[in-house]
Amino acid sequence: MQTPDLFLVCLTALTAVFALLGALALLMRGLMVLLPAAPAPVSASTDPAIVAAISTAAAAAFPGATITKIEEAP
């Protein structure tokens, strides 16, 4: 029995990985087409927990600073 060539084994493994990842990408694309994500609801008010977290982080980074306006970036 002949021993397998290392280059051939690596090439076969690499081909198998790319084939598997390609199949998974196609499966995910198909699922995303069939089941689109619902748009995130836009709330009129900002969550108080988020305001507290941002204020705490800003106070830790810049002592004495005050938060005047919080906006979501596009």
Predicted model as a PDB file, atoms N, CA, C, CB and O in Angstrom, pLDDT in the B-factor column:
MODEL        1                                                                  
ATOM      1  N   MET A   1       0.838  -1.176   0.000  1.00 52.00           N  
ATOM      2  CA  MET A   1       0.000   0.000   0.000  1.00 52.00           C  
ATOM      3  C   MET A   1       0.884   1.241   0.000  1.00 52.00           C  
ATOM      4  CB  MET A   1      -0.954  -0.003   1.212  1.00 52.00           C  
ATOM      5  O   MET A   1       1.873   1.306   0.731  1.00 52.00           O  
ATOM      6  N   GLN A   2       0.525   2.226  -0.821  1.00 73.00           N  
ATOM      7  CA  GLN A   2       1.317   3.448  -0.912  1.00 73.00           C  
ATOM      8  C   GLN A   2       0.846   4.459   0.128  1.00 73.00           C  
ATOM      9  CB  GLN A   2       1.226   4.051  -2.327  1.00 73.00           C  
ATOM     10  O   GLN A   2      -0.339   4.523   0.452  1.00 73.00           O  
ATOM     11  N   THR A   3       1.768   5.234   0.639  1.00 75.00           N  
ATOM     12  CA  THR A   3       1.394   6.284   1.582  1.00 75.00           C  
ATOM     13  C   THR A   3       0.884   7.486   0.787  1.00 75.00           C  
ATOM     14  CB  THR A   3       2.604   6.686   2.498  1.00 75.00           C  
ATOM     15  O   THR A   3       1.430   7.799  -0.270  1.00 75.00           O  
ATOM     16  N   PRO A   4      -0.160   8.164   1.284  1.00 79.00           N  
ATOM     17  CA  PRO A   4      -0.697   9.308   0.540  1.00 79.00           C  
ATOM     18  C   PRO A   4       0.273  10.484   0.547  1.00 79.00           C  
ATOM     19  CB  PRO A   4      -2.042   9.741   1.130  1.00 79.00           C  
ATOM     20  O   PRO A   4       0.952  10.740   1.541  1.00 79.00           O  
ATOM     21  N   ASP A   5       0.324  11.171  -0.544  1.00 91.00           N  
ATOM     22  CA  ASP A   5       1.181  12.333  -0.667  1.00 91.00           C  
ATOM     23  C   ASP A   5       0.609  13.462   0.196  1.00 91.00           C  
ATOM     24  CB  ASP A   5       1.312  12.773  -2.155  1.00 91.00           C  
ATOM     25  O   ASP A   5      -0.594  13.720   0.139  1.00 91.00           O  
ATOM     26  N   LEU A   6       1.429  14.130   0.981  1.00 90.00           N  
ATOM     27  CA  LEU A   6       0.980  15.175   1.890  1.00 90.00           C  
ATOM     28  C   LEU A   6       0.302  16.316   1.132  1.00 90.00           C  
ATOM     29  CB  LEU A   6       2.158  15.710   2.702  1.00 90.00           C  
ATOM     30  O   LEU A   6      -0.715  16.848   1.577  1.00 90.00           O  
ATOM     31  N   PHE A   7       0.866  16.684  -0.006  1.00 89.00           N  
ATOM     32  CA  PHE A   7       0.281  17.755  -0.805  1.00 89.00           C  
ATOM     33  C   PHE A   7      -1.112  17.371  -1.286  1.00 89.00           C  
ATOM     34  CB  PHE A   7       1.180  18.085  -2.000  1.00 89.00           C  
ATOM     35  O   PHE A   7      -2.009  18.213  -1.271  1.00 89.00           O  
ATOM     36  N   LEU A   8      -1.317  16.152  -1.703  1.00 92.00           N  
ATOM     37  CA  LEU A   8      -2.610  15.698  -2.182  1.00 92.00           C  
ATOM     38  C   LEU A   8      -3.639  15.680  -1.046  1.00 92.00           C  
ATOM     39  CB  LEU A   8      -2.481  14.307  -2.808  1.00 92.00           C  
ATOM     40  O   LEU A   8      -4.800  16.031  -1.256  1.00 92.00           O  
ATOM     41  N   VAL A   9      -3.221  15.276   0.144  1.00 93.00           N  
ATOM     42  CA  VAL A   9      -4.125  15.265   1.300  1.00 93.00           C  
ATOM     43  C   VAL A   9      -4.537  16.683   1.662  1.00 93.00           C  
ATOM     44  CB  VAL A   9      -3.459  14.579   2.512  1.00 93.00           C  
ATOM     45  O   VAL A   9      -5.713  16.932   1.929  1.00 93.00           O  
ATOM     46  N   CYS A  10      -3.598  17.610   1.675  1.00 94.00           N  
ATOM     47  CA  CYS A  10      -3.909  19.002   1.999  1.00 94.00           C  
ATOM     48  C   CYS A  10      -4.819  19.626   0.942  1.00 94.00           C  
ATOM     49  CB  CYS A  10      -2.620  19.819   2.129  1.00 94.00           C  
ATOM     50  O   CYS A  10      -5.755  20.351   1.276  1.00 94.00           O  
ATOM     51  N   LEU A  11      -4.546  19.346  -0.320  1.00 94.00           N  
ATOM     52  CA  LEU A  11      -5.373  19.879  -1.392  1.00 94.00           C  
ATOM     53  C   LEU A  11      -6.790  19.327  -1.315  1.00 94.00           C  
ATOM     54  CB  LEU A  11      -4.755  19.558  -2.748  1.00 94.00           C  
ATOM     55  O   LEU A  11      -7.753  20.059  -1.543  1.00 94.00           O  
ATOM     56  N   THR A  12      -6.923  18.053  -1.000  1.00 95.00           N  
ATOM     57  CA  THR A  12      -8.247  17.446  -0.859  1.00 95.00           C  
ATOM     58  C   THR A  12      -9.001  18.059   0.320  1.00 95.00           C  
ATOM     59  CB  THR A  12      -8.124  15.922  -0.678  1.00 95.00           C  
ATOM     60  O   THR A  12     -10.192  18.348   0.205  1.00 95.00           O  
ATOM     61  N   ALA A  13      -8.329  18.260   1.442  1.00 97.00           N  
ATOM     62  CA  ALA A  13      -8.965  18.854   2.618  1.00 97.00           C  
ATOM     63  C   ALA A  13      -9.384  20.293   2.337  1.00 97.00           C  
ATOM     64  CB  ALA A  13      -8.017  18.804   3.828  1.00 97.00           C  
ATOM     65  O   ALA A  13     -10.473  20.706   2.733  1.00 97.00           O  
ATOM     66  N   LEU A  14      -8.539  21.057   1.663  1.00 97.00           N  
ATOM     67  CA  LEU A  14      -8.862  22.440   1.333  1.00 97.00           C  
ATOM     68  C   LEU A  14     -10.065  22.510   0.394  1.00 97.00           C  
ATOM     69  CB  LEU A  14      -7.651  23.134   0.695  1.00 97.00           C  
ATOM     70  O   LEU A  14     -10.946  23.352   0.566  1.00 97.00           O  
ATOM     71  N   THR A  15     -10.096  21.628  -0.590  1.00 98.00           N  
ATOM     72  CA  THR A  15     -11.230  21.578  -1.512  1.00 98.00           C  
ATOM     73  C   THR A  15     -12.510  21.214  -0.780  1.00 98.00           C  
ATOM     74  CB  THR A  15     -10.966  20.575  -2.636  1.00 98.00           C  
ATOM     75  O   THR A  15     -13.564  21.792  -1.045  1.00 98.00           O  
ATOM     76  N   ALA A  16     -12.426  20.261   0.137  1.00 98.00           N  
ATOM     77  CA  ALA A  16     -13.603  19.859   0.899  1.00 98.00           C  
ATOM     78  C   ALA A  16     -14.113  21.003   1.773  1.00 98.00           C  
ATOM     79  CB  ALA A  16     -13.284  18.638   1.762  1.00 98.00           C  
ATOM     80  O   ALA A  16     -15.323  21.204   1.879  1.00 98.00           O  
ATOM     81  N   VAL A  17     -13.218  21.745   2.393  1.00 98.00           N  
ATOM     82  CA  VAL A  17     -13.616  22.873   3.244  1.00 98.00           C  
ATOM     83  C   VAL A  17     -14.296  23.949   2.411  1.00 98.00           C  
ATOM     84  CB  VAL A  17     -12.393  23.463   3.980  1.00 98.00           C  
ATOM     85  O   VAL A  17     -15.338  24.471   2.808  1.00 98.00           O  
ATOM     86  N   PHE A  18     -13.719  24.290   1.253  1.00 98.00           N  
ATOM     87  CA  PHE A  18     -14.338  25.307   0.400  1.00 98.00           C  
ATOM     88  C   PHE A  18     -15.689  24.846  -0.119  1.00 98.00           C  
ATOM     89  CB  PHE A  18     -13.422  25.649  -0.770  1.00 98.00           C  
ATOM     90  O   PHE A  18     -16.614  25.652  -0.217  1.00 98.00           O  
ATOM     91  N   ALA A  19     -15.823  23.588  -0.450  1.00 98.00           N  
ATOM     92  CA  ALA A  19     -17.109  23.066  -0.924  1.00 98.00           C  
ATOM     93  C   ALA A  19     -18.147  23.127   0.192  1.00 98.00           C  
ATOM     94  CB  ALA A  19     -16.956  21.614  -1.435  1.00 98.00           C  
ATOM     95  O   ALA A  19     -19.289  23.521  -0.045  1.00 98.00           O  
ATOM     96  N   LEU A  20     -17.764  22.746   1.390  1.00 98.00           N  
ATOM     97  CA  LEU A  20     -18.692  22.791   2.522  1.00 98.00           C  
ATOM     98  C   LEU A  20     -19.099  24.220   2.854  1.00 98.00           C  
ATOM     99  CB  LEU A  20     -18.064  22.134   3.747  1.00 98.00           C  
ATOM    100  O   LEU A  20     -20.277  24.492   3.084  1.00 98.00           O  
ATOM    101  N   LEU A  21     -18.141  25.124   2.880  1.00 98.00           N  
ATOM    102  CA  LEU A  21     -18.468  26.520   3.171  1.00 98.00           C  
ATOM    103  C   LEU A  21     -19.328  27.141   2.072  1.00 98.00           C  
ATOM    104  CB  LEU A  21     -17.190  27.333   3.351  1.00 98.00           C  
ATOM    105  O   LEU A  21     -20.212  27.948   2.357  1.00 98.00           O  
ATOM    106  N   GLY A  22     -19.076  26.777   0.846  1.00 98.00           N  
ATOM    107  CA  GLY A  22     -19.903  27.270  -0.254  1.00 98.00           C  
ATOM    108  C   GLY A  22     -21.331  26.769  -0.144  1.00 98.00           C  
ATOM    109  O   GLY A  22     -22.275  27.530  -0.361  1.00 98.00           O  
ATOM    110  N   ALA A  23     -21.501  25.491   0.194  1.00 98.00           N  
ATOM    111  CA  ALA A  23     -22.844  24.928   0.364  1.00 98.00           C  
ATOM    112  C   ALA A  23     -23.571  25.609   1.520  1.00 98.00           C  
ATOM    113  CB  ALA A  23     -22.766  23.407   0.606  1.00 98.00           C  
ATOM    114  O   ALA A  23     -24.762  25.901   1.411  1.00 98.00           O  
ATOM    115  N   LEU A  24     -22.879  25.862   2.616  1.00 98.00           N  
ATOM    116  CA  LEU A  24     -23.492  26.551   3.751  1.00 98.00           C  
ATOM    117  C   LEU A  24     -23.866  27.990   3.401  1.00 98.00           C  
ATOM    118  CB  LEU A  24     -22.546  26.536   4.950  1.00 98.00           C  
ATOM    119  O   LEU A  24     -24.900  28.486   3.849  1.00 98.00           O  
ATOM    120  N   ALA A  25     -23.037  28.662   2.609  1.00 98.00           N  
ATOM    121  CA  ALA A  25     -23.350  30.029   2.195  1.00 98.00           C  
ATOM    122  C   ALA A  25     -24.601  30.049   1.327  1.00 98.00           C  
ATOM    123  CB  ALA A  25     -22.165  30.651   1.436  1.00 98.00           C  
ATOM    124  O   ALA A  25     -25.448  30.929   1.481  1.00 98.00           O  
ATOM    125  N   LEU A  26     -24.722  29.095   0.423  1.00 98.00           N  
ATOM    126  CA  LEU A  26     -25.928  29.027  -0.410  1.00 98.00           C  
ATOM    127  C   LEU A  26     -27.159  28.719   0.430  1.00 98.00           C  
ATOM    128  CB  LEU A  26     -25.765  27.966  -1.505  1.00 98.00           C  
ATOM    129  O   LEU A  26     -28.230  29.278   0.191  1.00 98.00           O  
ATOM    130  N   LEU A  27     -27.015  27.834   1.412  1.00 97.00           N  
ATOM    131  CA  LEU A  27     -28.129  27.512   2.293  1.00 97.00           C  
ATOM    132  C   LEU A  27     -28.556  28.739   3.095  1.00 97.00           C  
ATOM    133  CB  LEU A  27     -27.751  26.364   3.235  1.00 97.00           C  
ATOM    134  O   LEU A  27     -29.750  29.005   3.230  1.00 97.00           O  
ATOM    135  N   MET A  28     -27.601  29.478   3.621  1.00 96.00           N  
ATOM    136  CA  MET A  28     -27.923  30.685   4.384  1.00 96.00           C  
ATOM    137  C   MET A  28     -28.580  31.737   3.498  1.00 96.00           C  
ATOM    138  CB  MET A  28     -26.659  31.260   5.033  1.00 96.00           C  
ATOM    139  O   MET A  28     -29.525  32.400   3.927  1.00 96.00           O  
ATOM    140  N   ARG A  29     -28.099  31.899   2.280  1.00 96.00           N  
ATOM    141  CA  ARG A  29     -28.689  32.865   1.356  1.00 96.00           C  
ATOM    142  C   ARG A  29     -30.142  32.483   1.052  1.00 96.00           C  
ATOM    143  CB  ARG A  29     -27.863  32.941   0.047  1.00 96.00           C  
ATOM    144  O   ARG A  29     -31.021  33.343   1.009  1.00 96.00           O  
ATOM    145  N   GLY A  30     -30.379  31.199   0.845  1.00 96.00           N  
ATOM    146  CA  GLY A  30     -31.739  30.737   0.586  1.00 96.00           C  
ATOM    147  C   GLY A  30     -32.657  30.984   1.769  1.00 96.00           C  
ATOM    148  O   GLY A  30     -33.805  31.393   1.592  1.00 96.00           O  
ATOM    149  N   LEU A  31     -32.164  30.740   2.972  1.00 95.00           N  
ATOM    150  CA  LEU A  31     -32.968  30.995   4.166  1.00 95.00           C  
ATOM    151  C   LEU A  31     -33.254  32.480   4.343  1.00 95.00           C  
ATOM    152  CB  LEU A  31     -32.263  30.453   5.403  1.00 95.00           C  
ATOM    153  O   LEU A  31     -34.344  32.857   4.772  1.00 95.00           O  
ATOM    154  N   MET A  32     -32.277  33.328   4.013  1.00 93.00           N  
ATOM    155  CA  MET A  32     -32.482  34.766   4.154  1.00 93.00           C  
ATOM    156  C   MET A  32     -33.491  35.275   3.125  1.00 93.00           C  
ATOM    157  CB  MET A  32     -31.151  35.513   4.005  1.00 93.00           C  
ATOM    158  O   MET A  32     -34.212  36.235   3.393  1.00 93.00           O  
ATOM    159  N   VAL A  33     -33.548  34.646   1.961  1.00 94.00           N  
ATOM    160  CA  VAL A  33     -34.537  35.050   0.959  1.00 94.00           C  
ATOM    161  C   VAL A  33     -35.922  34.582   1.385  1.00 94.00           C  
ATOM    162  CB  VAL A  33     -34.177  34.478  -0.435  1.00 94.00           C  
ATOM    163  O   VAL A  33     -36.895  35.324   1.253  1.00 94.00           O  
ATOM    164  N   LEU A  34     -36.016  33.355   1.896  1.00 95.00           N  
ATOM    165  CA  LEU A  34     -37.304  32.808   2.302  1.00 95.00           C  
ATOM    166  C   LEU A  34     -37.841  33.450   3.576  1.00 95.00           C  
ATOM    167  CB  LEU A  34     -37.188  31.322   2.497  1.00 95.00           C  
ATOM    168  O   LEU A  34     -39.047  33.664   3.702  1.00 95.00           O  
ATOM    169  N   LEU A  35     -36.958  33.755   4.516  1.00 92.00           N  
ATOM    170  CA  LEU A  35     -37.363  34.287   5.814  1.00 92.00           C  
ATOM    171  C   LEU A  35     -36.645  35.608   6.075  1.00 92.00           C  
ATOM    172  CB  LEU A  35     -37.061  33.270   6.944  1.00 92.00           C  
ATOM    173  O   LEU A  35     -35.675  35.639   6.831  1.00 92.00           O  
ATOM    174  N   PRO A  36     -37.107  36.702   5.461  1.00 88.00           N  
ATOM    175  CA  PRO A  36     -36.420  37.983   5.666  1.00 88.00           C  
ATOM    176  C   PRO A  36     -36.587  38.475   7.101  1.00 88.00           C  
ATOM    177  CB  PRO A  36     -36.953  39.038   4.685  1.00 88.00           C  
ATOM    178  O   PRO A  36     -37.591  38.192   7.754  1.00 88.00           O  
ATOM    179  N   ALA A  37     -35.608  39.201   7.573  1.00 82.00           N  
ATOM    180  CA  ALA A  37     -35.648  39.739   8.930  1.00 82.00           C  
ATOM    181  C   ALA A  37     -36.655  40.877   9.003  1.00 82.00           C  
ATOM    182  CB  ALA A  37     -34.249  40.223   9.371  1.00 82.00           C  
ATOM    183  O   ALA A  37     -36.778  41.678   8.077  1.00 82.00           O  
ATOM    184  N   ALA A  38     -37.363  40.932  10.106  1.00 79.00           N  
ATOM    185  CA  ALA A  38     -38.322  42.013  10.316  1.00 79.00           C  
ATOM    186  C   ALA A  38     -37.555  43.288  10.637  1.00 79.00           C  
ATOM    187  CB  ALA A  38     -39.328  41.665  11.458  1.00 79.00           C  
ATOM    188  O   ALA A  38     -36.543  43.230  11.335  1.00 79.00           O  
ATOM    189  N   PRO A  39     -38.008  44.428  10.150  1.00 74.00           N  
ATOM    190  CA  PRO A  39     -37.309  45.675  10.467  1.00 74.00           C  
ATOM    191  C   PRO A  39     -37.408  45.983  11.960  1.00 74.00           C  
ATOM    192  CB  PRO A  39     -37.886  46.844   9.643  1.00 74.00           C  
ATOM    193  O   PRO A  39     -38.428  45.720  12.597  1.00 74.00           O  
ATOM    194  N   ALA A  40     -36.354  46.532  12.490  1.00 66.00           N  
ATOM    195  CA  ALA A  40     -36.329  46.877  13.908  1.00 66.00           C  
ATOM    196  C   ALA A  40     -37.289  48.026  14.167  1.00 66.00           C  
ATOM    197  CB  ALA A  40     -34.898  47.248  14.365  1.00 66.00           C  
ATOM    198  O   ALA A  40     -37.312  48.992  13.404  1.00 66.00           O  
ATOM    199  N   PRO A  41     -38.078  47.937  15.226  1.00 66.00           N  
ATOM    200  CA  PRO A  41     -39.004  49.036  15.515  1.00 66.00           C  
ATOM    201  C   PRO A  41     -38.246  50.278  15.967  1.00 66.00           C  
ATOM    202  CB  PRO A  41     -40.020  48.616  16.590  1.00 66.00           C  
ATOM    203  O   PRO A  41     -37.266  50.199  16.708  1.00 66.00           O  
ATOM    204  N   VAL A  42     -38.720  51.410  15.507  1.00 62.00           N  
ATOM    205  CA  VAL A  42     -38.107  52.682  15.899  1.00 62.00           C  
ATOM    206  C   VAL A  42     -38.925  53.231  17.051  1.00 62.00           C  
ATOM    207  CB  VAL A  42     -38.046  53.706  14.697  1.00 62.00           C  
ATOM    208  O   VAL A  42     -40.109  53.534  16.903  1.00 62.00           O  
ATOM    209  N   SER A  43     -38.278  53.355  18.200  1.00 60.00           N  
ATOM    210  CA  SER A  43     -39.007  53.848  19.374  1.00 60.00           C  
ATOM    211  C   SER A  43     -38.904  55.363  19.440  1.00 60.00           C  
ATOM    212  CB  SER A  43     -38.459  53.209  20.678  1.00 60.00           C  
ATOM    213  O   SER A  43     -37.907  55.955  19.026  1.00 60.00           O  
ATOM    214  N   ALA A  44     -39.940  55.966  19.963  1.00 57.00           N  
ATOM    215  CA  ALA A  44     -39.970  57.418  20.080  1.00 57.00           C  
ATOM    216  C   ALA A  44     -39.090  57.904  21.228  1.00 57.00           C  
ATOM    217  CB  ALA A  44     -41.399  57.900  20.278  1.00 57.00           C  
ATOM    218  O   ALA A  44     -38.570  59.019  21.188  1.00 57.00           O  
ATOM    219  N   SER A  45     -38.926  57.069  22.244  1.00 66.00           N  
ATOM    220  CA  SER A  45     -38.113  57.476  23.384  1.00 66.00           C  
ATOM    221  C   SER A  45     -36.920  56.533  23.526  1.00 66.00           C  
ATOM    222  CB  SER A  45     -38.956  57.492  24.684  1.00 66.00           C  
ATOM    223  O   SER A  45     -36.960  55.386  23.081  1.00 66.00           O  
ATOM    224  N   THR A  46     -35.885  57.027  24.139  1.00 71.00           N  
ATOM    225  CA  THR A  46     -34.681  56.244  24.358  1.00 71.00           C  
ATOM    226  C   THR A  46     -34.827  55.436  25.642  1.00 71.00           C  
ATOM    227  CB  THR A  46     -33.435  57.156  24.421  1.00 71.00           C  
ATOM    228  O   THR A  46     -35.377  55.912  26.635  1.00 71.00           O  
ATOM    229  N   ASP A  47     -34.329  54.217  25.602  1.00 79.00           N  
ATOM    230  CA  ASP A  47     -34.403  53.327  26.755  1.00 79.00           C  
ATOM    231  C   ASP A  47     -33.612  53.935  27.921  1.00 79.00           C  
ATOM    232  CB  ASP A  47     -33.860  51.909  26.395  1.00 79.00           C  
ATOM    233  O   ASP A  47     -32.466  54.342  27.726  1.00 79.00           O  
ATOM    234  N   PRO A  48     -34.187  54.008  29.116  1.00 85.00           N  
ATOM    235  CA  PRO A  48     -33.475  54.608  30.268  1.00 85.00           C  
ATOM    236  C   PRO A  48     -32.192  53.853  30.632  1.00 85.00           C  
ATOM    237  CB  PRO A  48     -34.399  54.646  31.486  1.00 85.00           C  
ATOM    238  O   PRO A  48     -31.239  54.461  31.120  1.00 85.00           O  
ATOM    239  N   ALA A  49     -32.159  52.553  30.403  1.00 88.00           N  
ATOM    240  CA  ALA A  49     -30.947  51.792  30.707  1.00 88.00           C  
ATOM    241  C   ALA A  49     -29.802  52.213  29.786  1.00 88.00           C  
ATOM    242  CB  ALA A  49     -31.213  50.279  30.573  1.00 88.00           C  
ATOM    243  O   ALA A  49     -28.647  52.275  30.208  1.00 88.00           O  
ATOM    244  N   ILE A  50     -30.128  52.499  28.535  1.00 85.00           N  
ATOM    245  CA  ILE A  50     -29.099  52.944  27.589  1.00 85.00           C  
ATOM    246  C   ILE A  50     -28.593  54.325  27.971  1.00 85.00           C  
ATOM    247  CB  ILE A  50     -29.648  52.957  26.148  1.00 85.00           C  
ATOM    248  O   ILE A  50     -27.393  54.592  27.903  1.00 85.00           O  
ATOM    249  N   VAL A  51     -29.492  55.193  28.366  1.00 86.00           N  
ATOM    250  CA  VAL A  51     -29.097  56.544  28.785  1.00 86.00           C  
ATOM    251  C   VAL A  51     -28.184  56.460  30.007  1.00 86.00           C  
ATOM    252  CB  VAL A  51     -30.350  57.416  29.101  1.00 86.00           C  
ATOM    253  O   VAL A  51     -27.182  57.172  30.078  1.00 86.00           O  
ATOM    254  N   ALA A  52     -28.517  55.602  30.966  1.00 89.00           N  
ATOM    255  CA  ALA A  52     -27.691  55.445  32.159  1.00 89.00           C  
ATOM    256  C   ALA A  52     -26.316  54.886  31.810  1.00 89.00           C  
ATOM    257  CB  ALA A  52     -28.385  54.534  33.169  1.00 89.00           C  
ATOM    258  O   ALA A  52     -25.308  55.332  32.357  1.00 89.00           O  
ATOM    259  N   ALA A  53     -26.270  53.918  30.907  1.00 91.00           N  
ATOM    260  CA  ALA A  53     -24.990  53.324  30.513  1.00 91.00           C  
ATOM    261  C   ALA A  53     -24.110  54.344  29.807  1.00 91.00           C  
ATOM    262  CB  ALA A  53     -25.217  52.109  29.607  1.00 91.00           C  
ATOM    263  O   ALA A  53     -22.911  54.422  30.072  1.00 91.00           O  
ATOM    264  N   ILE A  54     -24.699  55.124  28.910  1.00 89.00           N  
ATOM    265  CA  ILE A  54     -23.923  56.137  28.195  1.00 89.00           C  
ATOM    266  C   ILE A  54     -23.445  57.224  29.158  1.00 89.00           C  
ATOM    267  CB  ILE A  54     -24.761  56.758  27.060  1.00 89.00           C  
ATOM    268  O   ILE A  54     -22.304  57.675  29.064  1.00 89.00           O  
ATOM    269  N   SER A  55     -24.300  57.641  30.069  1.00 89.00           N  
ATOM    270  CA  SER A  55     -23.900  58.666  31.041  1.00 89.00           C  
ATOM    271  C   SER A  55     -22.778  58.180  31.949  1.00 89.00           C  
ATOM    272  CB  SER A  55     -25.096  59.088  31.886  1.00 89.00           C  
ATOM    273  O   SER A  55     -21.847  58.929  32.245  1.00 89.00           O  
ATOM    274  N   THR A  56     -22.865  56.932  32.389  1.00 91.00           N  
ATOM    275  CA  THR A  56     -21.825  56.366  33.249  1.00 91.00           C  
ATOM    276  C   THR A  56     -20.505  56.257  32.506  1.00 91.00           C  
ATOM    277  CB  THR A  56     -22.248  54.991  33.769  1.00 91.00           C  
ATOM    278  O   THR A  56     -19.453  56.584  33.054  1.00 91.00           O  
ATOM    279  N   ALA A  57     -20.554  55.800  31.261  1.00 93.00           N  
ATOM    280  CA  ALA A  57     -19.322  55.674  30.477  1.00 93.00           C  
ATOM    281  C   ALA A  57     -18.704  57.034  30.197  1.00 93.00           C  
ATOM    282  CB  ALA A  57     -19.598  54.949  29.162  1.00 93.00           C  
ATOM    283  O   ALA A  57     -17.485  57.186  30.264  1.00 93.00           O  
ATOM    284  N   ALA A  58     -19.527  58.019  29.886  1.00 92.00           N  
ATOM    285  CA  ALA A  58     -19.007  59.363  29.629  1.00 92.00           C  
ATOM    286  C   ALA A  58     -18.416  59.977  30.894  1.00 92.00           C  
ATOM    287  CB  ALA A  58     -20.113  60.265  29.076  1.00 92.00           C  
ATOM    288  O   ALA A  58     -17.386  60.650  30.836  1.00 92.00           O  
ATOM    289  N   ALA A  59     -19.063  59.749  32.038  1.00 91.00           N  
ATOM    290  CA  ALA A  59     -18.539  60.284  33.302  1.00 91.00           C  
ATOM    291  C   ALA A  59     -17.217  59.627  33.672  1.00 91.00           C  
ATOM    292  CB  ALA A  59     -19.555  60.084  34.433  1.00 91.00           C  
ATOM    293  O   ALA A  59     -16.339  60.269  34.248  1.00 91.00           O  
ATOM    294  N   ALA A  60     -17.076  58.347  33.341  1.00 93.00           N  
ATOM    295  CA  ALA A  60     -15.810  57.661  33.638  1.00 93.00           C  
ATOM    296  C   ALA A  60     -14.692  58.150  32.716  1.00 93.00           C  
ATOM    297  CB  ALA A  60     -15.980  56.133  33.497  1.00 93.00           C  
ATOM    298  O   ALA A  60     -13.548  58.293  33.146  1.00 93.00           O  
ATOM    299  N   ALA A  61     -15.023  58.405  31.457  1.00 94.00           N  
ATOM    300  CA  ALA A  61     -14.010  58.837  30.498  1.00 94.00           C  
ATOM    301  C   ALA A  61     -13.702  60.323  30.630  1.00 94.00           C  
ATOM    302  CB  ALA A  61     -14.464  58.529  29.081  1.00 94.00           C  
ATOM    303  O   ALA A  61     -12.546  60.735  30.522  1.00 94.00           O  
ATOM    304  N   PHE A  62     -14.739  61.129  30.864  1.00 93.00           N  
ATOM    305  CA  PHE A  62     -14.583  62.573  30.948  1.00 93.00           C  
ATOM    306  C   PHE A  62     -15.295  63.088  32.191  1.00 93.00           C  
ATOM    307  CB  PHE A  62     -15.130  63.263  29.677  1.00 93.00           C  
ATOM    308  O   PHE A  62     -16.466  63.459  32.115  1.00 93.00           O  
ATOM    309  N   PRO A  63     -14.614  63.119  33.332  1.00 91.00           N  
ATOM    310  CA  PRO A  63     -15.260  63.566  34.570  1.00 91.00           C  
ATOM    311  C   PRO A  63     -15.785  65.000  34.436  1.00 91.00           C  
ATOM    312  CB  PRO A  63     -14.274  63.473  35.749  1.00 91.00           C  
ATOM    313  O   PRO A  63     -15.100  65.885  33.923  1.00 91.00           O  
ATOM    314  N   GLY A  64     -17.009  65.202  34.909  1.00 88.00           N  
ATOM    315  CA  GLY A  64     -17.614  66.527  34.861  1.00 88.00           C  
ATOM    316  C   GLY A  64     -18.402  66.797  33.586  1.00 88.00           C  
ATOM    317  O   GLY A  64     -19.068  67.827  33.488  1.00 88.00           O  
ATOM    318  N   ALA A  65     -18.343  65.900  32.610  1.00 85.00           N  
ATOM    319  CA  ALA A  65     -19.070  66.108  31.358  1.00 85.00           C  
ATOM    320  C   ALA A  65     -20.546  65.798  31.563  1.00 85.00           C  
ATOM    321  CB  ALA A  65     -18.484  65.230  30.227  1.00 85.00           C  
ATOM    322  O   ALA A  65     -20.910  64.967  32.395  1.00 85.00           O  
ATOM    323  N   THR A  66     -21.385  66.472  30.799  1.00 85.00           N  
ATOM    324  CA  THR A  66     -22.819  66.201  30.847  1.00 85.00           C  
ATOM    325  C   THR A  66     -23.287  65.778  29.458  1.00 85.00           C  
ATOM    326  CB  THR A  66     -23.612  67.452  31.346  1.00 85.00           C  
ATOM    327  O   THR A  66     -22.789  66.267  28.444  1.00 85.00           O  
ATOM    328  N   ILE A  67     -24.240  64.872  29.429  1.00 84.00           N  
ATOM    329  CA  ILE A  67     -24.809  64.393  28.181  1.00 84.00           C  
ATOM    330  C   ILE A  67     -26.024  65.268  27.863  1.00 84.00           C  
ATOM    331  CB  ILE A  67     -25.199  62.869  28.272  1.00 84.00           C  
ATOM    332  O   ILE A  67     -26.947  65.365  28.671  1.00 84.00           O  
ATOM    333  N   THR A  68     -26.024  65.895  26.703  1.00 85.00           N  
ATOM    334  CA  THR A  68     -27.138  66.773  26.339  1.00 85.00           C  
ATOM    335  C   THR A  68     -28.059  66.156  25.300  1.00 85.00           C  
ATOM    336  CB  THR A  68     -26.610  68.084  25.822  1.00 85.00           C  
ATOM    337  O   THR A  68     -29.254  66.450  25.277  1.00 85.00           O  
ATOM    338  N   LYS A  69     -27.509  65.298  24.434  1.00 84.00           N  
ATOM    339  CA  LYS A  69     -28.338  64.724  23.367  1.00 84.00           C  
ATOM    340  C   LYS A  69     -27.766  63.364  22.971  1.00 84.00           C  
ATOM    341  CB  LYS A  69     -28.405  65.680  22.126  1.00 84.00           C  
ATOM    342  O   LYS A  69     -26.556  63.214  22.807  1.00 84.00           O  
ATOM    343  N   ILE A  70     -28.638  62.387  22.821  1.00 81.00           N  
ATOM    344  CA  ILE A  70     -28.224  61.054  22.398  1.00 81.00           C  
ATOM    345  C   ILE A  70     -28.961  60.734  21.114  1.00 81.00           C  
ATOM    346  CB  ILE A  70     -28.508  59.978  23.502  1.00 81.00           C  
ATOM    347  O   ILE A  70     -30.191  60.763  21.076  1.00 81.00           O  
ATOM    348  N   GLU A  71     -28.206  60.425  20.048  1.00 79.00           N  
ATOM    349  CA  GLU A  71     -28.785  60.080  18.762  1.00 79.00           C  
ATOM    350  C   GLU A  71     -28.198  58.764  18.268  1.00 79.00           C  
ATOM    351  CB  GLU A  71     -28.543  61.203  17.738  1.00 79.00           C  
ATOM    352  O   GLU A  71     -27.055  58.420  18.571  1.00 79.00           O  
ATOM    353  N   GLU A  72     -28.998  58.042  17.508  1.00 73.00           N  
ATOM    354  CA  GLU A  72     -28.504  56.818  16.897  1.00 73.00           C  
ATOM    355  C   GLU A  72     -27.863  57.184  15.561  1.00 73.00           C  
ATOM    356  CB  GLU A  72     -29.653  55.768  16.710  1.00 73.00           C  
ATOM    357  O   GLU A  72     -28.453  57.907  14.758  1.00 73.00           O  
ATOM    358  N   ALA A  73     -26.658  56.684  15.332  1.00 72.00           N  
ATOM    359  CA  ALA A  73     -25.960  56.959  14.082  1.00 72.00           C  
ATOM    360  C   ALA A  73     -26.633  56.197  12.943  1.00 72.00           C  
ATOM    361  CB  ALA A  73     -24.462  56.574  14.190  1.00 72.00           C  
ATOM    362  O   ALA A  73     -27.168  55.109  13.157  1.00 72.00           O  
ATOM    363  N   PRO A  74     -26.610  56.756  11.746  1.00 68.00           N  
ATOM    364  CA  PRO A  74     -27.252  56.066  10.608  1.00 68.00           C  
ATOM    365  C   PRO A  74     -26.490  54.837  10.184  1.00 68.00           C  
ATOM    366  CB  PRO A  74     -27.383  57.003   9.424  1.00 68.00           C  
ATOM    367  O   PRO A  74     -26.897  54.151   9.246  1.00 68.00           O  
TER     368      PRO A  74                                                      
ENDMDL                                                                          
END                                                                             
